[in-house]
């Protein structure tokens, strides 16, 4: 069949038939009218959060979202979690907390094999669904209102629980890069399942991002810096076009050797708090540089001020 006929059939279903090579400007915005926000990953402990808050205040650069406790919220005690929630609330920063149980936590080791890794990080069985949701519910009781999700079935179930009144309506779910979505159809599915925001695979071109934006309304979380384990690129000078075509978007700032895999992983419980805190300060500096590049090249693009009302800020 001719590919042009397939493109027309895709478009009838609401999905762009080609990537958007003309890089059209998005007409979508955050509720406050902004095009972009800043996200810091790997805020693993209260001491790291303290450093990120301090550095953002020194540099006068708002940090809007924290991807936190990637090693798993199970590994912080309740006192630490309460301190974390209170600090973030006082600083008006959204926290997307990572629950603990997932593939790789228990006896399932397919994930760590060369081929098994291609299957993605999914919950294994109803017991693991029960465990991860228990972790989420515990953190909701402490005050957290945002959670990272890697499993589409889990995402659907959590949103059904919201509809049933078992989870508060103001809780939001962000879909992780580890879910592996990289096209407009996948973005549409996640939006239909109740995702509040989602992180496409990181190595997409600007036309590919632009096509995704045409199909989905939820914010896109785009890696402008990513760890060596994921490819190790820095896209500082793509930032003005990213903000323009992907709006509303979060810029994800995640330098380092590795996130959660291999012996070089940063987000493990035995990694030094002091080192992670120093990395946190560097990430804030990069946020300032990215913002400056955007404003120097397209000052019409707007970044949110600190603490806009729609953020999933903890309620301790």
C-alpha positions in Angstrom: 0.0 0.0 0.0 1.2 3.6 -0.7 2.5 5.3 2.4 0.5 8.4 1.6 -2.7 6.4 2.0 -1.5 5.1 5.4 -0.7 8.7 6.4 -4.3 9.8 5.5 -5.7 6.8 7.5 -3.6 7.8 10.5 -4.8 11.4 10.3 -8.4 10.2 10.2 -7.7 8.6 13.6 -6.2 11.8 15.0 -2.5 10.9 14.7 -0.1 12.9 12.5 0.7 11.0 9.3 4.3 12.3 9.3 6.6 13.8 11.7 6.2 17.6 11.8 9.3 18.7 9.8 8.0 22.3 9.6 8.4 22.5 13.4 5.1 24.3 14.0 4.8 26.4 17.2 2.5 24.8 19.8 -0.6 26.8 20.7 -0.9 24.8 24.0 0.2 26.2 27.3 0.3 25.5 31.0 -2.7 26.9 32.9 -0.6 30.0 33.9 0.1 30.7 30.2 3.7 29.5 30.3 5.5 27.5 27.6 8.1 25.7 29.8 9.1 24.7 33.3 12.2 23.2 35.0 12.5 19.7 36.4 15.4 18.3 38.5 15.7 14.5 38.7 17.3 12.4 41.4 16.4 14.4 44.5 16.8 11.3 46.6 16.9 12.5 50.2 15.9 15.6 52.3 19.6 16.8 52.3 19.6 16.8 48.5 16.3 18.7 48.4 17.8 21.2 50.8 20.7 21.8 48.4 18.4 22.2 45.4 16.2 24.7 47.2 19.2 26.7 48.4 20.9 26.8 45.0 17.6 27.8 43.2 17.2 30.7 45.7 20.8 31.8 45.2 20.5 31.8 41.4 17.0 33.2 41.4 15.9 30.4 39.1 12.5 28.7 39.8 12.6 24.9 40.0 9.1 23.6 39.4 9.3 19.9 39.7 11.4 17.3 41.6 11.7 13.7 40.4 12.4 12.2 43.8 13.5 9.1 45.6 14.1 7.2 42.3 15.7 4.5 44.5 12.2 3.9 45.9 10.2 5.7 48.5 10.1 2.5 50.5 13.8 3.2 51.4 13.0 6.4 53.3 11.4 6.2 56.7 8.2 8.1 57.5 10.1 10.9 59.3 12.3 11.5 56.3 9.3 11.5 54.0 7.5 14.0 56.2 10.5 16.3 56.3 10.8 16.0 52.5 7.1 16.8 52.0 7.3 19.8 54.3 10.4 21.2 52.7 9.0 20.9 49.2 5.7 22.5 50.3 7.5 25.4 51.9 9.5 25.9 48.7 6.4 25.6 46.5 7.9 22.8 44.4 6.0 19.8 42.9 7.3 16.4 44.0 6.9 13.4 41.7 7.7 10.5 44.1 8.9 7.1 42.9 7.3 4.2 44.7 9.5 1.3 45.6 8.2 -2.1 44.3 8.8 -2.8 40.6 10.5 -5.3 38.4 14.0 -5.8 39.7 13.0 -5.5 43.4 12.0 -9.1 43.9 13.0 -12.4 42.3 12.2 -11.3 38.8 15.5 -10.9 37.0 14.5 -11.0 33.4 14.7 -7.3 33.4 18.5 -7.3 33.9 19.2 -9.6 31.0 20.2 -8.1 27.5 16.9 -9.2 25.9 14.7 -9.0 29.1 15.5 -5.3 29.4 13.6 -4.7 26.2 10.4 -5.8 27.9 10.4 -2.7 30.1 9.9 -2.2 33.8 6.4 -3.6 34.5 4.7 -4.7 37.7 4.8 -8.5 38.1 1.6 -10.0 39.3 -1.2 -8.7 41.5 0.9 -8.9 44.6 3.4 -6.4 43.2 0.6 -4.1 42.0 -0.7 -4.3 45.6 2.7 -3.5 47.0 3.4 -0.5 44.7 -0.1 0.9 45.4 0.4 0.4 49.1 3.6 2.5 48.8 1.8 5.2 46.9 -1.1 5.3 49.4 1.3 5.5 52.4 3.0 8.5 50.7 -0.4 10.1 49.9 -1.3 9.9 53.6 2.0 11.7 54.4 1.0 14.5 51.9 2.6 13.7 48.5 0.4 14.3 45.5 2.6 13.2 42.5 3.9 9.8 41.6 6.0 8.2 38.8 4.5 5.3 36.9 6.2 2.9 34.5 3.3 0.5 33.8 0.3 1.3 31.7 -1.9 -1.2 33.6 -0.9 0.3 36.9 -1.7 3.8 35.5 -5.2 2.6 34.4 -5.8 1.0 37.8 -4.6 4.1 39.8 -7.0 6.3 37.8 -9.9 3.9 38.3 -9.1 4.1 42.0 -9.3 7.9 41.7 -12.7 7.6 40.1 -13.9 5.2 42.9 -12.8 7.7 45.5 -9.9 5.5 46.9 -7.3 8.0 45.8 -7.7 11.8 46.1 -8.7 13.7 43.0 -5.7 16.0 43.2 -3.1 13.2 42.9 -1.3 13.2 39.5 0.6 10.5 37.7 3.7 11.1 35.5 4.7 8.3 33.1 8.4 7.5 33.1 10.9 7.3 30.3 11.2 3.7 31.2 7.8 3.0 29.8 9.4 3.5 26.4 6.9 5.6 24.5 8.1 7.6 21.5 5.2 8.4 19.2 2.0 10.3 19.0 -0.2 7.2 19.3 1.5 6.1 22.5 1.1 9.6 23.9 -2.6 9.5 23.1 -3.0 6.2 24.9 -1.3 7.5 28.0 -3.5 10.5 28.0 -6.6 8.3 27.7 -5.4 6.2 30.6 -5.2 9.3 32.8 -1.5 10.4 32.7 -1.0 13.9 33.9 2.3 14.3 32.1 4.7 12.0 30.3 8.3 11.5 29.5 8.9 10.3 25.9 12.1 8.4 25.1 14.9 10.9 25.1 16.5 10.6 21.7 13.7 12.0 19.6 14.2 14.6 16.9 12.4 18.0 17.1 10.0 16.9 14.3 9.1 13.8 16.2 8.5 15.8 19.4 6.3 18.2 17.4 4.2 15.4 16.0 3.6 14.1 19.5 2.5 17.5 20.6 0.0 17.7 17.8 -1.8 14.6 19.2 -1.6 15.1 23.0 -2.5 17.9 25.3 -0.7 16.8 28.5 2.7 18.3 29.2 5.7 16.7 27.6 8.8 16.0 29.8 11.7 16.4 27.5 15.3 15.5 28.4 17.6 18.3 27.5 20.4 16.6 29.4 20.6 12.9 30.1 22.9 10.4 31.7 25.7 8.5 29.8 23.7 5.3 30.3 20.9 6.7 28.1 23.2 8.3 25.5 24.8 11.1 27.3 23.8 14.1 25.2 23.3 17.8 26.0 20.8 19.7 23.9 21.1 23.1 25.4 20.8 24.9 22.1 17.7 22.9 21.1 15.9 24.5 24.1 14.4 27.5 22.3 12.8 25.3 19.6 11.9 22.6 22.1 10.0 25.1 24.2 8.3 26.5 21.2 7.1 23.3 19.5 6.6 21.1 22.7 4.8 23.6 24.9 3.7 23.0 27.5 6.9 21.1 28.5 9.2 20.4 31.4 12.9 20.5 30.7 14.4 17.4 32.4 18.0 18.0 33.6 19.7 14.7 34.4 23.5 14.6 33.9 25.8 11.8 35.3 27.0 8.3 34.5 23.7 6.4 35.0 20.3 6.7 36.6 19.2 3.4 38.0 21.2 0.7 36.1 24.8 -0.6 36.4 27.3 0.0 39.2 27.5 3.6 38.1 23.9 4.3 39.0 23.3 7.5 41.0 19.9 6.7 42.3 20.8 3.9 44.7 20.5 3.9 48.5 24.2 3.5 49.1 25.2 6.6 47.0 26.6 9.5 49.1 24.1 12.1 50.1 26.8 14.8 49.9 27.6 13.9 46.3 23.9 13.8 45.3 23.5 17.3 46.9 26.4 18.6 44.9 24.9 17.2 41.7 21.6 18.9 42.6 23.4 22.2 42.7 24.9 21.6 39.3 21.5 20.7 37.9 20.1 24.0 39.1 23.0 25.8 37.5 22.2 24.1 34.2 18.5 25.2 34.6 19.7 28.8 34.8 21.9 28.4 31.6 19.0 26.8 29.7 16.6 29.6 30.7 19.2 32.2 29.6 19.7 30.5 26.2 15.9 30.4 25.6 15.4 34.1 26.6 18.4 35.3 24.5 17.0 33.5 21.4 13.2 33.8 21.8 12.2 36.1 24.6 8.5 35.7 23.8 8.7 32.2 25.3 7.5 32.3 29.0 8.7 30.2 31.9 6.4 29.7 34.9 7.1 31.6 38.0 7.8 29.7 41.2 4.9 27.6 42.5 2.1 27.9 40.0 -1.3 26.7 41.3 -1.6 23.6 39.2 1.6 21.9 40.5 1.3 18.7 42.6 2.9 20.3 45.6 2.8 18.2 48.8 0.2 18.8 51.4 1.8 17.7 54.6 
